[in-house]
């Protein structure tokens, strides 16, 4: 996806797919390799 219009189309498609999602999980990895998950509300909700 090097063409800017293809990238923009992919971004718009992603926005449409996640538009109705109200909550998400942020997952990070610590220095020991353990996963930590945190619930989050999406912007505007």
Secondary structure, DSSP 8 states (H G I E B T S, - for coil): --SHHHHHHHHHHHHHHHTT--EEEEEEE-TTS-EEEEEEE-TT-
